[in-house]
Amino acid sequence: MLYLAVYDGKFDDIKTYLDAITEQTSSDFHRLHDNFCLYLFSFLIDLPEPYRTTAKNLKPKDYVQPNMKMKILASKQFWGDALTEKDKFDCTSIESLFIDLLLKKVASFQFAIIHKIFHYIDKEKFDRALLIINQEKQAHPLDDNLERLRIVLEDILFMERNNISSTIFASNTDSIELLLQCRNYNRARELLISNKIPVNKENVVGKKLLALIEYAIALKKSLIYRELFLQPDIENPFKKMQQSFEDGNINLACFYLIKHLKQKGLEEYYYLMENYIKICNERGYFCAYLGVLDELTPGYIVPVRHYIESLEIALRYQNFFEARLFLNIIEGAYSHNHSDIGSEELASILEDFRRKLASGEAQNCDQSFTIQPIN
């Protein structure tokens, strides 16, 4: 029945079989097979929880047998190559036939998604292209090519919405991901043109990425020109905030942050951005806060569950300064009713974390002031 549902393209029917597929099994072969099916399903349907989280957290070791080249290629989302490798083997087992069908459906489905993204990029409807990519990212990890497109699309939309050129950060690297994250588009363009960065899928994605990079370069130039020559006397708190952050003056950055948020009618989210900027400064992530700032709109719901996970990690590694900042964000979301978690549940969670953090900070303080005996 599951085979027929996939064969007929009735992908929503897959959900009725998820419990049976994910049951614990004593056989390593069946465990790897079932995990691989779940991984492939995540490219076809919006999996319900907890299957979505399980599928998203699967690593290749969870579904790839040693020397199984087909699954290795599939784990990298090289669907055409995976199918070619699969066709080399004449295997008629039920499991093999089902995997063959799934791979073909996933390849066809992803091909259609990629071309829809390309269509929107060609029409310069970047928000729609980014929306599709982010929907994919929620379901499963993006492949390298889509992740590169996502980085540039986010920056283009950021510049267009704020009418200001994004900051270029120092980047002594030939990693295209890092170059794009640092907005060093000229160097990334050089690498793509010189073919030093390999691009799969017959270079189609590479050409699309190159076109986006050239668009971003032209946009940055036009915005810089306007900033320098057309609007010299207009105070721009956003740019001053960026410059203050880069100079390491966090207090001044926060001063301009509140002015920028007031201009946008978003001052109620100051608690979020103030603490997040301090976290970025602590970690040395000079671009990350810009992504959060760009997401802010009136009525924005803060992803508190994400910050709870970060708080737990900070406590686990006894990074109490960072833990306090994450707790500030969660408390702010609670008091402003911005949370994606219900008030009663979050109140209980907050009480528990306040106690844990206070205990950890007290122990850390005691250790700092312990008098060592003199030998």
MOJO-V375230 format. One record per pair of residues at least 24 apart in sequence whose ideal C-beta (glycine too) atoms are under 6 Angstrom apart, sorted by sequence separation. I is the first residue (numbers start at 1). GAP is how many residues later the second one is. D is the distance in whole Angstrom. If there is no record, write none. Layout:
i->I gap->GAP d->D
i->I gap->GAP d->D
This chain:
i->39 gap->24 d->6
i->129 gap->24 d->6
i->189 gap->24 d->5
i->188 gap->25 d->6
i->304 gap->26 d->6
i->327 gap->26 d->6
i->14 gap->27 d->6
i->35 gap->27 d->5
i->36 gap->27 d->4
i->79 gap->27 d->6
i->126 gap->27 d->5
i->269 gap->27 d->6
i->35 gap->28 d->4
i->79 gap->28 d->4
i->185 gap->28 d->5
i->151 gap->29 d->4
i->304 gap->29 d->5
i->126 gap->30 d->6
i->266 gap->30 d->5
i->327 gap->30 d->6
i->14 gap->31 d->6
i->32 gap->31 d->5
i->79 gap->31 d->6
i->126 gap->31 d->6
i->185 gap->31 d->5
i->250 gap->31 d->6
i->302 gap->31 d->4
i->148 gap->32 d->6
i->185 gap->32 d->5
i->11 gap->33 d->5
i->18 gap->33 d->5
i->32 gap->33 d->6
i->11 gap->34 d->5
i->323 gap->34 d->6
i->304 gap->35 d->4
i->302 gap->36 d->4
i->304 gap->36 d->6
i->302 gap->37 d->6
i->303 gap->37 d->6
i->304 gap->37 d->5
i->301 gap->39 d->5
i->282 gap->40 d->6
i->320 gap->40 d->6
i->320 gap->41 d->5
i->320 gap->44 d->6
i->279 gap->46 d->5
i->278 gap->47 d->5
i->275 gap->50 d->4
i->275 gap->53 d->5
i->275 gap->54 d->5
i->165 gap->55 d->5
i->272 gap->57 d->6
i->165 gap->58 d->4
i->165 gap->59 d->5
i->145 gap->60 d->4
i->152 gap->60 d->5
i->156 gap->60 d->5
i->159 gap->60 d->6
i->148 gap->61 d->5
i->271 gap->61 d->3
i->33 gap->62 d->6
i->40 gap->62 d->5
i->43 gap->63 d->5
i->152 gap->64 d->6
i->44 gap->65 d->6
i->40 gap->66 d->5
i->77 gap->66 d->4
i->268 gap->68 d->6
i->164 gap->74 d->6
i->164 gap->75 d->6
i->167 gap->75 d->5
i->56 gap->84 d->6
i->118 gap->90 d->6
i->3 gap->95 d->6
i->6 gap->95 d->6
i->42 gap->97 d->5
i->42 gap->98 d->4
i->181 gap->106 d->6
i->169 gap->117 d->5
i->158 gap->136 d->5
